[in-house]
Amino acid sequence: MENVIISVDAIWVMVCAILVIFMQAGFVLLEAGSARMKNAGHIAGKQLITFSIAALAFWAIGYGLTFGEGNQWIGTSGWFLDIPTEEGGLPLEISYLFQLSFVAVSLGIAWGGFAERGKLSVYVIFSLLYTTVIYPVVGHWIWGGGWLSELGKQDFAGSTVVHLQGGIAALVATLILGPRIGKFNANGKPNAIPGHNQVYTVLGTLIIWLGWFGFNPGSTLSAQDGFFGYVALTTNLAAAAGAVAALATVHLLVGKPEIPMILNGVLAGLVAITAACAFVEPWAAVVIGAVAGSLTVFTALYFEQKGVDDPVYAFSVHGIAGIWGTLSTGFFASPRLVEITGIGKPGLLYGGGWSQLGVQATGVLVSAIYVALTSFLILWVLDKLTGLRVTENDERIGLDLSEHGSYGYPEHLSPTGPKAVQTKAEAS
């Protein structure tokens, strides 16, 4: 019976790993659809390239730094998965694949800040360093037995470890690269640069939503008691609340229920509940998701007005919502769920005092500072050595052609393609 239980848990986590890896397909559609046609192929291909680099780097170094034996700050053993498997625990190979899927999501978030102007060579180098220098450190602090773990920080599936890290890295890249050509007028007023395919972005968001049922419920690492079903419930409620809140907020602020903002609300709700999904009651999950959906709309519009060109609103969706989601357990963590998980203390609204909120805030602050500083240092050095941004001419013609020599929609360059036909019709 013990062997059957171990096998069921292993199959469960493997299935969840596949679901989370499949979220990469969602990011391909979401990011490519949010970009202009001339950059769609580049963005889609980049996702595959960087996932491959992350898989190798996390296997060789990153997993050991995150989960290997070491000290409160970093793992110092376990290179190439040379870590003894505990008796009755998950097979190491499955654990690696599950954790790799999280790294890949975090890295995919970071790339939002580079969209439509970053060099492919920078993607390659930053992917390697993000997977070995940035992500594992915060991962070890919170999930690998590090000092934040000992303090009782509650981050069940990664609002801080995955999303805040990716969102901060995206913001740093966005600020260093500067805005895309034509995004702002001389007076600083932003111009809309709509994505080329809204159907792609909706489908991508739905795939990511589906994959999140591997992300959060899979973090139980067990199918034995069915607790993963409860985690799935809170996850779904928060996503739905984020969508509805974003719909109402953008309609109030802009006068139209803009589809991209509604999609951002879904993702923000998912990001926020990722830390709290195992610690809060269903009603609190709705509140957490709704607040995240509204915050994302407000902050996305605010940063754009301040001259920040974040093409897919990566910082608002993942950074801001990641901060709120991490702090939320300090308010809403339920005593009965804290007892089930064995992590941290009840939240402020349940009479738990300020202690857990203080731990959550500390985790947010130190993680954000570490990721911001290391991301800035890496990108600053790369900028001095090779440059981060493609040339103005390359940006204007699009990264499909300038970086890869082929167009994601080649019929539009054909002598008989729709663009050529339209041009001839206009000329006649």
Phi, psi and chi 1 to 4 in degrees:
 res  aa     phi    psi   chi1   chi2   chi3   chi4
   1 MET       -  -38.3 -179.3   58.3   69.3      -
   2 GLU   -61.7  -40.3 -178.2  179.4   -9.1      -
   3 ASN   -65.6  -36.6  -70.9  -24.1      -      -
   4 VAL   -64.4  -43.6  170.7      -      -      -
   5 ILE   -61.4  -45.1  -68.7  173.2      -      -
   6 ILE   -61.5  -41.9  -66.8  171.8      -      -
   7 SER   -65.2  -41.7  -63.0      -      -      -
   8 VAL   -62.7  -44.7  169.3      -      -      -
   9 ASP   -61.7  -41.5  -72.9  -13.9      -      -
  10 ALA   -64.2  -43.2      -      -      -      -
  11 ILE   -64.2  -42.4  -68.0  170.4      -      -
  12 TRP   -58.3  -49.0  162.7 -115.9      -      -
  13 VAL   -68.5  -35.1  176.5      -      -      -
  14 MET   -65.0  -42.5 -174.0   67.6 -155.7      -
  15 VAL   -62.2  -42.1  168.5      -      -      -
  16 CYS   -65.5  -37.2  -71.1      -      -      -
  17 ALA   -60.6  -41.8      -      -      -      -
  18 ILE   -64.3  -41.5  -67.2  169.5      -      -
  19 LEU   -60.1  -44.0  -82.0  172.6      -      -
  20 VAL   -70.4  -39.2 -179.0      -      -      -
  21 ILE   -62.0  -35.9  -69.6  172.2      -      -
  22 PHE   -66.3  -18.7 -170.7   60.4      -      -
  23 MET   -59.3  -23.4  -72.4  170.6   69.5      -
  24 GLN   -58.8  -37.1  -64.4  -64.0  -47.5      -
  25 ALA   -63.3  -37.5      -      -      -      -
  26 GLY   -64.1  -41.4      -      -      -      -
  27 PHE   -66.3  -35.6  -80.6  111.4      -      -
  28 VAL   -58.2  -50.7  165.6      -      -      -
  29 LEU   -68.0  -40.9  -68.5  170.9      -      -
  30 LEU   -65.2  -49.2  176.0   63.0      -      -
  31 GLU   -74.3  -42.6  -67.8 -170.0   19.7      -
  32 ALA   -65.1  -40.8      -      -      -      -
  33 GLY   -67.3  -28.0      -      -      -      -
  34 SER   -81.2  -11.9  -60.8      -      -      -
  35 ALA   -98.5  172.1      -      -      -      -
  36 ARG   -78.2  157.8  -73.2  164.9  -70.7 -174.9
  37 MET   -55.5  -35.2 -171.0  178.3  -67.7      -
  38 LYS   -70.1  -10.8   61.6 -175.6  179.7  179.8
  39 ASN  -116.7    1.3  -61.7  -50.9      -      -
  40 ALA   -64.2  -46.1      -      -      -      -
  41 GLY   -63.5  -41.7      -      -      -      -
  42 HIS   -59.0  -47.8  165.1   80.9      -      -
  43 ILE   -64.6  -41.6  -71.3  175.2      -      -
  44 ALA   -64.7  -45.7      -      -      -      -
  45 GLY   -66.6  -36.5      -      -      -      -
  46 LYS   -57.2  -37.6  168.7  -95.0  -59.6  177.6
  47 GLN   -61.0  -40.8 -153.7   74.5   25.5      -
  48 LEU   -71.4  -41.6 -175.6   65.4      -      -
  49 ILE   -62.4  -48.8  -66.6  168.2      -      -
  50 THR   -69.5  -32.5   55.9      -      -      -
  51 PHE   -63.2  -40.0  177.1   78.3      -      -
  52 SER   -64.6  -42.7  -59.0      -      -      -
  53 ILE   -64.2  -44.1  -66.8  168.2      -      -
  54 ALA   -60.9  -39.9      -      -      -      -
  55 ALA   -60.3  -43.3      -      -      -      -
  56 LEU   -71.2  -45.1  -65.7  171.9      -      -
  57 ALA   -67.4  -39.3      -      -      -      -
  58 PHE   -71.4  -32.5 -160.9   63.9      -      -
  59 TRP   -66.2  -44.8  163.6   68.7      -      -
  60 ALA   -76.5  -42.1      -      -      -      -
  61 ILE  -131.2  -47.8  -59.2  173.2      -      -
  62 GLY   -60.2  -41.5      -      -      -      -
  63 TYR   -64.5  -41.4 -171.9   90.5      -      -
  64 GLY   -64.2  -41.9      -      -      -      -
  65 LEU   -63.3  -33.6  -69.1  172.0      -      -
  66 THR   -81.6  -47.1  -49.5      -      -      -
  67 PHE  -118.9   -3.0  -61.6  103.3      -      -
  68 GLY   -73.8  162.3      -      -      -      -
  69 GLU   -61.9  140.3  -68.1  -67.5  -30.4      -
  70 GLY  -173.5 -127.7      -      -      -      -
  71 ASN  -128.8 -166.5   50.8   50.1      -      -
  72 GLN   -69.8  -13.1  -71.7 -172.6  -34.5      -
  73 TRP  -106.2  -32.4  -59.2   99.1      -      -
  74 ILE  -162.9  150.1 -164.0   68.3      -      -
  75 GLY   -75.9  142.8      -      -      -      -
  76 THR  -123.4   19.7   56.3      -      -      -
  77 SER  -154.1  173.9   62.2      -      -      -
  78 GLY    94.2   24.8      -      -      -      -
  79 TRP   -65.5  142.7  -38.0  127.3      -      -
  80 PHE    54.8   36.5  -61.2   96.7      -      -
  81 LEU    62.6   30.4  -59.1 -172.9      -      -
  82 ASP   -85.2   69.9 -175.0   19.3      -      -
  83 ILE  -130.3  126.3  -59.3  175.9      -      -
  84 PRO   -62.2  135.5  -18.9   30.7      -      -
  85 THR   -85.3  129.3  -58.0      -      -      -
  86 GLU   -65.7  144.4  -64.8 -177.6    9.3      -
  87 GLU   -61.9  127.9 -174.9  176.7   -8.2      -
  88 GLY    83.4    0.8      -      -      -      -
  89 GLY   -90.2  178.1      -      -      -      -
  90 LEU   -67.6  145.5  -74.9  172.1      -      -
  91 PRO   -56.2  137.6  -25.0   34.0      -      -
  92 LEU   -58.9  -37.3 -177.3   60.4      -      -
  93 GLU   -63.0  -38.0  -62.3   82.2    0.3      -
  94 ILE   -71.6  -40.8  -66.7  178.0      -      -
  95 SER   -59.4  -42.6  177.2      -      -      -
  96 TYR   -61.1  -46.9  155.4   75.4      -      -
  97 LEU   -63.6  -38.9  -72.5  170.8      -      -
  98 PHE   -65.2  -46.8 -175.4   67.2      -      -
  99 GLN   -69.3  -33.9  -64.1  -60.1  -26.1      -
 100 LEU   -60.0  -39.7  165.8   65.8      -      -
 101 SER   -60.5  -32.6   68.1      -      -      -
 102 PHE   -71.7  -44.0  -78.2   50.0      -      -
 103 VAL   -57.5  -43.8  176.7      -      -      -
 104 ALA   -63.7  -37.5      -      -      -      -
 105 VAL   -64.8  -45.7  167.6      -      -      -
 106 SER   -60.0  -42.4 -171.5      -      -      -
 107 LEU   -65.8  -40.2 -175.3   58.5      -      -
 108 GLY   -61.1  -35.4      -      -      -      -
 109 ILE   -65.1  -44.8  -66.0  163.2      -      -
 110 ALA   -57.6  -36.3      -      -      -      -
 111 TRP   -67.3  -16.6  -69.2  137.3      -      -
 112 GLY   -58.2  -32.3      -      -      -      -
 113 GLY   -73.4  -15.8      -      -      -      -
 114 PHE   -96.0   -7.4  -67.1   75.0      -      -
 115 ALA   -56.5  136.4      -      -      -      -
 116 GLU    72.2    7.0  -61.7 -159.1  -65.0      -
 117 ARG  -152.2   -6.6   60.7 -142.1 -166.4  -84.9
 118 GLY   -87.9  146.0      -      -      -      -
 119 LYS   -72.7  145.1  -71.1 -178.5  177.3  179.1
 120 LEU   -63.3  -37.2 -178.4   64.4      -      -
 121 SER   -60.9  -34.2   58.4      -      -      -
 122 VAL   -68.8  -38.6  172.2      -      -      -
 123 TYR   -55.9  -44.8  -71.5  148.4      -      -
 124 VAL   -62.8  -50.0  172.0      -      -      -
 125 ILE   -69.1  -44.4  -62.2  170.0      -      -
 126 PHE   -67.0  -34.6 -169.6   76.0      -      -
 127 SER   -58.4  -45.2  -66.4      -      -      -
 128 LEU   -62.0  -46.3  179.0   63.8      -      -
 129 LEU   -75.2  -35.7  -65.6  175.6      -      -
 130 TYR   -62.6  -39.0 -173.8   88.1      -      -
 131 THR   -76.7  -19.3  -48.6      -      -      -
 132 THR  -116.7  -20.8   56.6      -      -      -
 133 VAL  -115.1  -37.0  175.5      -      -      -
 134 ILE   -94.8  -66.2  -62.3  176.8      -      -
 135 TYR   -57.2  -45.6 -178.3   94.1      -      -
 136 PRO   -63.3  -29.1  -23.9   35.2      -      -
 137 VAL   -66.3  -54.6  173.8      -      -      -
 138 VAL   -64.7  -37.2  175.4      -      -      -
 139 GLY   -58.7  -41.3      -      -      -      -
 140 HIS   -69.2  -40.4 -176.7   78.7      -      -
 141 TRP   -57.1  -38.1  -68.4   -9.5      -      -
 142 ILE  -102.0  -41.3  -61.1  172.4      -      -
 143 TRP  -109.9  -15.5  -72.0  -14.4      -      -
 144 GLY  -100.9   16.7      -      -      -      -
 145 GLY    87.5   17.2      -      -      -      -
 146 GLY   -78.4 -169.9      -      -      -      -
 147 TRP   -66.8  -34.0   66.7  -80.0      -      -
 148 LEU   -71.2  -33.6  -75.1  173.3      -      -
 149 SER   -62.2  -41.6  173.2      -      -      -
 150 GLU   -67.5  -28.2  -67.6 -177.5   -3.5      -
 151 LEU   -74.4  -15.5  -73.1  177.8      -      -
 152 GLY    93.3   29.1      -      -      -      -
 153 LYS   -64.8  132.9 -175.0  173.2 -174.0  -56.9
 154 GLN   -98.4  108.6  -64.2  167.1  -24.0      -
 155 ASP  -147.8   78.0 -171.3   12.6      -      -
 156 PHE   -57.9  -45.5 -168.3   74.1      -      -
 157 ALA  -131.5    7.8      -      -      -      -
 158 GLY   116.6   30.5      -      -      -      -
 159 SER   -57.7  -35.6  -72.2      -      -      -
 160 THR   -89.9  -54.8  -62.2      -      -      -
 161 VAL   -59.9  -44.0  175.2      -      -      -
 162 VAL   -94.3  -55.7  177.5      -      -      -
 163 HIS   -84.8  -44.0  -62.5  -80.1      -      -
 164 LEU   -63.3  -41.5  179.5   59.7      -      -
 165 GLN   -60.6  -48.3  -71.2 -157.7   81.0      -
 166 GLY   -63.5  -39.8      -      -      -      -
 167 GLY   -66.7  -40.8      -      -      -      -
 168 ILE   -65.7  -44.4  -67.4  -70.1      -      -
 169 ALA   -61.4  -39.5      -      -      -      -
 170 ALA   -63.4  -41.4      -      -      -      -
 171 LEU   -63.9  -44.5  177.2   63.2      -      -
 172 VAL   -60.5  -44.7  171.5      -      -      -
 173 ALA   -62.4  -43.0      -      -      -      -
 174 THR   -59.2  -44.0  -65.9      -      -      -
 175 LEU   -69.3  -38.7  -65.2  176.1      -      -
 176 ILE   -71.9  -42.2  -66.7  176.6      -      -
 177 LEU   -69.7  -34.0  -77.7  163.7      -      -
 178 GLY    83.2  171.5      -      -      -      -
 179 PRO   -71.5  157.3   24.7  -33.1      -      -
 180 ARG   -65.6  153.3  -68.3  166.0  -69.4  174.8
 181 ILE   -58.8  127.6  -64.0  171.7      -      -
 182 GLY    87.4   -0.8      -      -      -      -
 183 LYS   -70.8  -36.4  176.7   59.7 -177.9  175.8
 184 PHE  -125.0  143.5  -63.9  100.4      -      -
 185 ASN   -77.0  175.0  -65.5  -32.5      -      -
 186 ALA   -61.2  -29.6      -      -      -      -
 187 ASN   -86.8    4.6   61.4    2.8      -      -
 188 GLY    88.5   -1.5      -      -      -      -
 189 LYS   -72.3  130.6 -176.0  178.2  179.8  180.0
 190 PRO   -75.8  144.2   26.5  -33.1      -      -
 191 ASN  -104.8  143.2  -64.1  -50.9      -      -
 192 ALA   -71.9  132.3      -      -      -      -
 193 ILE  -121.1   84.3  -57.5 -179.0      -      -
 194 PRO   -68.6  148.6   24.3  -32.3      -      -
 195 GLY   -67.7  161.4      -      -      -      -
 196 HIS   -86.8  -12.2   83.5  -79.9      -      -
 197 ASN  -151.1   98.1 -165.1  -40.3      -      -
 198 GLN   -70.5  -27.1 -152.3  161.7   84.7      -
 199 VAL   -64.8  -40.8  175.7      -      -      -
 200 TYR   -58.8  -44.0  -82.6    9.0      -      -
 201 THR   -66.4  -38.4   59.7      -      -      -
 202 VAL   -66.1  -47.0  172.7      -      -      -
 203 LEU   -63.5  -40.1 -179.6   56.7      -      -
 204 GLY   -60.7  -41.8      -      -      -      -
 205 THR   -64.9  -40.2  -59.0      -      -      -
 206 LEU   -64.2  -38.6  -77.0  171.3      -      -
 207 ILE   -65.1  -42.6  -69.1  173.5      -      -
 208 ILE   -63.8  -41.5  -68.1  171.1      -      -
 209 TRP   -58.9  -46.0 -169.3  -20.1      -      -
 210 LEU   -61.7  -45.1  173.6   64.4      -      -
 211 GLY   -61.8  -26.7      -      -      -      -
 212 TRP   -64.6  -19.1 -131.2  -73.7      -      -
 213 PHE   -73.2  -12.6  -69.9  113.4      -      -
 214 GLY   -89.8  -34.9      -      -      -      -
 215 PHE   -61.4  -62.4 -150.0  101.7      -      -
 216 ASN   -81.6  -56.5  -70.8    2.6      -      -
 217 PRO   -59.6  -33.8  -26.7   36.9      -      -
 218 GLY   -65.1  -22.8      -      -      -      -
 219 SER   -72.4   -5.8  -67.1      -      -      -
 220 THR   -67.1  -24.6   60.3      -      -      -
 221 LEU    60.0   17.3  -58.1  179.3      -      -
 222 SER  -158.0  145.9  174.1      -      -      -
 223 ALA  -108.6    6.8      -      -      -      -
 224 GLN   -67.2  -47.6  -66.3  177.1   36.3      -
 225 ASP  -100.6    0.1   56.1    5.6      -      -
 226 GLY    75.6   10.0      -      -      -      -
 227 PHE   -63.3  -22.8 -173.9   58.7      -      -
 228 PHE   -60.0  -27.6   65.2   85.0      -      -
 229 GLY   -66.3  -38.6      -      -      -      -
 230 TYR   -65.5  -42.5 -177.9   83.1      -      -
 231 VAL   -62.2  -39.1  174.1      -      -      -
 232 ALA   -63.2  -37.8      -      -      -      -
 233 LEU   -62.7  -52.0  171.0   65.4      -      -
 234 THR   -63.6  -35.4   56.7      -      -      -
 235 THR   -61.6  -47.9  -61.8      -      -      -
 236 ASN   -67.1  -40.2 -160.0   59.0      -      -
 237 LEU   -62.4  -42.6  -71.0  173.5      -      -
 238 ALA   -65.7  -40.1      -      -      -      -
 239 ALA   -62.7  -45.8      -      -      -      -
 240 ALA   -63.9  -41.4      -      -      -      -
 241 ALA   -65.2  -36.9      -      -      -      -
 242 GLY   -63.1  -39.9      -      -      -      -
 243 ALA   -64.6  -47.6      -      -      -      -
 244 VAL   -66.4  -41.6  173.5      -      -      -
 245 ALA   -65.7  -40.9      -      -      -      -
 246 ALA   -65.1  -40.4      -      -      -      -
 247 LEU   -56.7  -48.4  167.8   65.0      -      -
 248 ALA   -67.3  -40.8      -      -      -      -
 249 THR   -68.3  -45.7  -56.3      -      -      -
 250 VAL   -69.5  -33.4   73.0      -      -      -
 251 HIS   -65.0  -39.0 -163.0  -74.4      -      -
 252 LEU   -68.3  -41.8  177.7   66.0      -      -
 253 LEU   -83.7  -36.5  -64.4  178.5      -      -
 254 VAL  -106.9  -26.0  179.4      -      -      -
 255 GLY    95.0   -4.0      -      -      -      -
 256 LYS  -137.4  142.5  -65.4  -73.7 -175.8 -179.1
 257 PRO   -80.4   76.2   28.6  -33.1      -      -
 258 GLU   -62.4  128.3  -63.7 -179.8   -7.6      -
 259 ILE   -60.2  -47.0  -61.3  -61.7      -      -
 260 PRO   -55.7  -38.1  -27.0   36.4      -      -
 261 MET   -70.4  -34.7  -75.0  -61.8 -177.6      -
 262 ILE   -64.7  -40.8  -61.1  170.1      -      -
 263 LEU   -63.4  -40.3  -57.9 -178.9      -      -
 264 ASN   -61.6  -34.6  -72.6  -20.1      -      -
 265 GLY   -64.3  -40.8      -      -      -      -
 266 VAL   -58.8  -50.5  171.7      -      -      -
 267 LEU   -65.1  -39.5  -62.8  175.5      -      -
 268 ALA   -63.6  -40.6      -      -      -      -
 269 GLY   -61.1  -41.2      -      -      -      -
 270 LEU   -65.7  -43.6  -71.2  165.2      -      -
 271 VAL   -60.7  -46.9  169.0      -      -      -
 272 ALA   -64.7  -40.9      -      -      -      -
 273 ILE   -76.9  -11.1 -161.1   60.3      -      -
 274 THR   -61.9  -37.0  -66.4      -      -      -
 275 ALA   -74.5  -35.3      -      -      -      -
 276 ALA  -100.1   -6.6      -      -      -      -
 277 CYS   -56.2  -29.0   53.4      -      -      -
 278 ALA   -99.0   -1.6      -      -      -      -
 279 PHE  -114.3  -11.6  -58.0  108.1      -      -
 280 VAL  -121.3  156.3  -59.5      -      -      -
 281 GLU   -76.2  161.0  -58.7  -68.0  -14.5      -
 282 PRO   -55.2  -40.8  -29.2   36.5      -      -
 283 TRP   -62.2  -37.8   67.5  -94.1      -      -
 284 ALA   -69.3  -33.6      -      -      -      -
 285 ALA   -61.7  -39.1      -      -      -      -
 286 VAL   -63.6  -44.5  172.9      -      -      -
 287 VAL   -62.3  -46.5  173.0      -      -      -
 288 ILE   -60.3  -45.7  -68.8  167.6      -      -
 289 GLY   -65.6  -40.8      -      -      -      -
 290 ALA   -66.4  -43.8      -      -      -      -
 291 VAL   -61.8  -42.5  170.8      -      -      -
 292 ALA   -62.4  -42.6      -      -      -      -
 293 GLY   -61.5  -42.9      -      -      -      -
 294 SER   -69.7  -44.1  -68.6      -      -      -
 295 LEU   -57.3  -40.0  -86.5  176.3      -      -
 296 THR   -62.9  -41.7  -69.1      -      -      -
 297 VAL   -65.7  -49.1  175.3      -      -      -
 298 PHE   -57.2  -50.1  -84.0  112.5      -      -
 299 THR   -71.7  -35.1   55.7      -      -      -
 300 ALA   -61.2  -45.6      -      -      -      -
 301 LEU   -67.6  -38.2  -63.9  174.7      -      -
 302 TYR   -65.0  -50.1  172.7   78.9      -      -
 303 PHE   -63.5  -36.9  -71.7  127.6      -      -
 304 GLU   -64.4  -40.0 -171.0  171.1   66.0      -
 305 GLN   -65.8  -25.2  -69.9  -63.2  -36.2      -
 306 LYS   -89.1    7.5  -67.0  -60.0 -179.3  179.9
 307 GLY    90.9   13.9      -      -      -      -
 308 VAL   -94.6  121.8  177.8      -      -      -
 309 ASP  -101.8   91.3 -178.5   18.2      -      -
 310 ASP  -106.2   95.5 -174.2   -6.8      -      -
 311 PRO   -55.4  -36.4  -26.5   35.5      -      -
 312 VAL  -114.3   17.8  -64.7      -      -      -
 313 TYR    54.0   42.8  -56.3  112.4      -      -
 314 ALA   -62.9  -40.6      -      -      -      -
 315 PHE   -70.4  -41.0 -178.5   66.0      -      -
 316 SER   -64.8  -43.8  -65.7      -      -      -
 317 VAL   -73.6  -44.3  172.2      -      -      -
 318 HIS  -103.4  -36.6  -61.2  -84.0      -      -
 319 GLY   -76.3  -57.4      -      -      -      -
 320 ILE   -63.4  -47.7  -62.6  -63.6      -      -
 321 ALA   -65.9  -33.0      -      -      -      -
 322 GLY   -64.9  -40.2      -      -      -      -
 323 ILE   -63.5  -50.1  -68.3  170.0      -      -
 324 TRP   -60.9  -44.4  159.1 -118.6      -      -
 325 GLY   -62.7  -38.6      -      -      -      -
 326 THR   -67.1  -43.4  -57.3      -      -      -
 327 LEU   -68.9  -27.4  -64.6  177.1      -      -
 328 SER   -61.2  -32.3   69.4      -      -      -
 329 THR   -67.5  -26.5   66.5      -      -      -
 330 GLY   -64.2  -20.9      -      -      -      -
 331 PHE   -97.7  -42.7  -64.8  103.5      -      -
 332 PHE  -111.3   -1.2  -59.8  116.4      -      -
 333 ALA   -60.0  123.2      -      -      -      -
 334 SER   -84.5  137.0  164.1      -      -      -
 335 PRO   -54.8  -40.5  -26.6   34.7      -      -
 336 ARG   -68.6  -34.7   74.1  174.6 -174.9   91.6
 337 LEU   -78.5  -33.2  -66.5  167.9      -      -
 338 VAL   -62.3  -38.3  168.2      -      -      -
 339 GLU   -66.7  -39.1 -176.0  177.0   -7.3      -
 340 ILE   -64.5  -46.1  -69.8  172.8      -      -
 341 THR   -79.8  -29.0   59.6      -      -      -
 342 GLY    73.9   22.0      -      -      -      -
 343 ILE  -121.3  124.5  -58.0  172.8      -      -
 344 GLY    71.1 -156.8      -      -      -      -
 345 LYS  -129.8  165.1  -60.6  176.6 -178.8  178.3
 346 PRO   -63.1  159.4  -23.3   34.3      -      -
 347 GLY   -82.0  173.7      -      -      -      -
 348 LEU   -57.9  -41.0 -178.1   63.6      -      -
 349 LEU   -70.8  -11.6  -64.2 -176.4      -      -
 350 TYR  -107.0   17.8  -73.0   90.8      -      -
 351 GLY    81.9   15.2      -      -      -      -
 352 GLY   -81.8   -2.8      -      -      -      -
 353 GLY    77.4 -167.4      -      -      -      -
 354 TRP   -90.1   -3.1  -64.3   92.3      -      -
 355 SER   -59.6  -53.2  174.8      -      -      -
 356 GLN   -66.6  -37.5 -169.4   61.5   46.6      -
 357 LEU   -62.6  -37.7 -175.0   58.6      -      -
 358 GLY   -64.4  -40.6      -      -      -      -
 359 VAL   -63.6  -44.2  171.0      -      -      -
 360 GLN   -62.4  -43.6  -60.9  -58.3  100.2      -
 361 ALA   -65.4  -38.4      -      -      -      -
 362 THR   -61.8  -44.2  -60.6      -      -      -
 363 GLY   -61.6  -42.4      -      -      -      -
 364 VAL   -62.1  -47.6  165.3      -      -      -
 365 LEU   -63.5  -52.0 -177.3   62.4      -      -
 366 VAL   -69.0  -35.8  -63.2      -      -      -
 367 SER   -65.8  -45.1  -60.5      -      -      -
 368 ALA   -62.8  -42.3      -      -      -      -
 369 ILE   -64.2  -45.1  -69.3  172.8      -      -
 370 TYR   -62.6  -47.9  174.8   76.4      -      -
 371 VAL   -65.9  -40.8  176.9      -      -      -
 372 ALA   -63.0  -45.8      -      -      -      -
 373 LEU   -67.0  -47.1  -70.8  176.4      -      -
 374 THR   -68.5  -39.0   50.9      -      -      -
 375 SER   -63.2  -44.5  -64.0      -      -      -
 376 PHE   -61.9  -44.7  176.2   81.1      -      -
 377 LEU   -61.9  -46.6  179.9   60.7      -      -
 378 ILE   -62.2  -47.7  -69.5  168.7      -      -
 379 LEU   -70.8  -33.2  -66.7  174.0      -      -
 380 TRP   -64.4  -44.1 -178.4   82.9      -      -
 381 VAL   -64.2  -45.4  170.8      -      -      -
 382 LEU   -61.8  -37.7  -73.5  175.1      -      -
 383 ASP   -63.7  -39.5 -166.7   27.1      -      -
 384 LYS   -71.4  -33.8  -64.0  -59.8  179.3 -177.3
 385 LEU   -82.7  -47.3  -68.1  176.6      -      -
 386 THR  -127.1  -15.3   66.0      -      -      -
 387 GLY    84.0  143.1      -      -      -      -
 388 LEU   -94.8  -26.1  -59.6  178.8      -      -
 389 ARG  -110.9  143.7 -172.5  164.4  178.1  157.4
 390 VAL   -68.0  165.8  -62.1      -      -      -
 391 THR   -67.3  162.0   66.3      -      -      -
 392 GLU   -59.2  -41.3 -179.1  177.5  -21.2      -
 393 ASN   -64.3  -42.5 -176.7   61.5      -      -
 394 ASP   -63.9  -38.7  -73.8  -10.8      -      -
 395 GLU   -65.8  -37.5 -175.7  176.5  -16.1      -
 396 ARG   -70.0  -39.8  -70.9 -171.5 -175.8  -80.5
 397 ILE   -80.2  -17.1   67.0  173.2      -      -
 398 GLY   103.9  148.0      -      -      -      -
 399 LEU   -76.2  -19.4  -85.0   64.3      -      -
 400 ASP   -56.8  -50.9  -78.1   11.1      -      -
 401 LEU   -78.6  -45.7  -72.9  174.9      -      -
 402 SER   -70.6  -34.2   63.9      -      -      -
 403 GLU   -96.5  -27.3  -70.4  -80.9   58.3      -
 404 HIS  -122.9  -14.4  -54.0  -80.5      -      -
 405 GLY    77.0    9.9      -      -      -      -
 406 SER  -146.6  155.3   60.0      -      -      -
 407 TYR  -101.1  138.8 -165.8   41.4      -      -
 408 GLY   -62.4  -25.9      -      -      -      -
 409 TYR  -125.8   75.8  -65.9   87.4      -      -
 410 PRO   -63.4  -24.8   21.2  -33.2      -      -
 411 GLU   -64.5  -20.4   69.9  -84.0    9.9      -
 412 HIS   -76.1  -11.3  -76.8 -100.5      -      -
 413 LEU  -103.6   -5.9  -71.4 -177.1      -      -
 414 SER   -72.0  147.1  167.4      -      -      -
 415 PRO   -58.5  -22.9  -23.1   33.0      -      -
 416 THR  -109.8   10.0   58.4      -      -      -
 417 GLY   -71.9  170.9      -      -      -      -
 418 PRO   -61.5  -36.3   16.9  -29.6      -      -
 419 LYS   -67.5  -42.2 -177.9  177.7  -72.5 -172.4
 420 ALA   -66.1  -40.9      -      -      -      -
 421 VAL   -62.7  -42.7  170.6      -      -      -
 422 GLN   -63.8  -40.9 -179.2 -178.5   -0.9      -
 423 THR   -63.0  -43.5  -58.2      -      -      -
 424 LYS   -63.8  -38.0  -68.1  176.0 -177.9  177.2
 425 ALA   -66.1  -41.5      -      -      -      -
 426 GLU   -65.8  -39.0  -69.8  172.2   -8.2      -
 427 ALA   -65.1  -35.1      -      -      -      -
 428 SER   -79.3      -   61.2      -      -      -
